[in-house]
Amino acid sequence: MKGKPVERTENCRVCNERTGEVIAEVDYWNIKTTRLVKCPKCNHIQLDPMLSDSESAKGCYAYYLEEALRTTPKEQMSNCLRNFRRGVVFGYSLKRKKISPRSVLEVGPGLGYFSVGLKFVFPDADIAVMDINAELASFNEDHHNYRSIHGVPDIFMPEFKGTFDLVIARDVIEHVNEISAVIENINRYLTPGGYFHFITPNGREDAWRSYLTSLFTNSSSELLINHVNYYDGKGLGKLLFQKGFIPVDYYTYKIKTTLSGLGWKKHKRLMSPVSVRKDADLLIRENAMEVSCAGLVKEKILNKWYIRDRAKWITAAYSLYQHFNMIRINPGLNIGHEFYGLFQKSPYISH
């Protein structure tokens, strides 16, 4: 991806570089027009300028409503079950490493079923969740009896310093404005030797669609979900190390997207949609009262033949069959759909 050299509005959030290359222009709903800028120093791609907290919150809520409206109750339940199984797979991967978390914080938990799967493996674990969306935080508290924290990971909450053995941020760090602050805060929330688990999109593939829209149409592409960071695999690993983390597992998986051409093939079918500046306020105004999580019944979602408290090996085997990542690629190659990370807090560096 080559772009026009520019002086940034805001420095690179990873390495603080002032210059960059514009690879695309994007419209975040009708809220803000901004651009994707690639760093020549660390290859990180970010929005420039970034979204403000209020802009991000409005777009997040609009996207949440839109996604809920286009997802049937059956699909919603299937998504919950899928995340439960992934939590089970992750839990047993920790067990194999002789890691047994007792206090867990999940940032951006969605409907909370990943941590339900983790708690299936570690029933004595205490789960807390943090979310910018007050409704989702409240849902997790009511639905799962988790401790809920209404907040954002960019802002440190000193009352939780040194509290958690494990912090989970799945599909979260691509959304945060201040990634360096977020990683520092997670380090401070962890107990000595605690663990940080995340997944996040491969930034090269994630930005490729918008890059092609700009290349072929010279138009802004549509950005409805607030991806503000597009990570380079090597650069992200280096940033985590600098902030006091040591890799335990770090790889890229799901190469189907790469085989389809994302990240390397210049074809119009891979473009992002050209922006129509979709009206976030209108969507919120017309649909806010129609969307609710109240119809989800946990007992019904988890009423499956393979989910057995007295034969957990059956649950583990079926979950592994469904979700084990057989192909694992060096993140530095930037091949594959997502980066998977499990990092341990270094005993030698603290923030």
Buried (B, 14 or more C-beta within 10 A) or exposed (E): BEBEEEEBEBBBBBBEBEBBBBBBBBBBBBBBEBBBBBBBBBBBBBBBBBBEEEBBBBBBBBBBBBEBEEBEEEEBBEBBBBBBBBBBBBBBBBEEEEBBBEBBBBBBBBBBBBBBBBBBBBEEBBBBBBBBBEBBBBBBBEBBEBBBBBBBBBEBBEEBEEBBBBBBBBBBBBBBBBBBBBBBBBBBBBBEEBBBBBBBBBBBBBBBBBBBBBBBEEBBBBBBBBBBBBBBBBBBBBBBBEBBBBBBEBBBBBEEBBEEBBBEEEEEEBBBBEBEEBBBEEBBEEBEEEBEBEEBEBEEBBEEEBBEEEEBEEBBEBBBEBBEBEEEBBBBEBBBBBBBBBBBBBEEEEE
